[in-house]
């Protein structure tokens, strides 16, 4: 199916640099990185803001941001990120970003951290996953956030996720593709417990929000 991405470009994509890579199955991977593509693909700059037509069946989204990007500070208190809350409401997933942030900071030790998997109340096949592992070398409190959705939801979900990513102060990577091995491994319950990190922390799968 051909998707027209010009509406996305006008709203969100014009200030970013994107690379399009074939997956070998007729679909495409849309990948953004703050450090990777700017100097390697200068031709992308020439097409910013222009209309792009591309085949895409991306139902797998994976982004890496700081846990602090899930919240905002107002009058010395934390509130949920408006952009992330809009995404959660649209996909019918119930989680309090402030509680998750506090849980990550206050209760997860460095070198530890499990995976949280939540299902949409509207469609249990649609899942949101957080890899909460705190790497010893990480000074940004990074988390991986993945979302797997239906074909019908992919355009709106992708737009809302990218809008959230674009609002983040720590933007490491964003990908949208037809298949993602890292994401599939995260949501596969048979993979747990799994050794993670340099010390082989036994990472568990949580299915209830803290």
Secondary structure by P-SEA (a helix, b strand, c coil): ccccaaaaaacccccbbbbbbbccccbbbbbbbcccccccccccccccccbbbbbbbccbbbbbbccccccccccccccccaaaaaaaaaacccccaaaaaaaaaccccccbbbbbbbbbcccccbbbbbbcccccccccbbbbbbbbbcccaaaaaaaaaaaaaaacccccccccccccaaaaaaaccccccccccccccbbbbbcccc
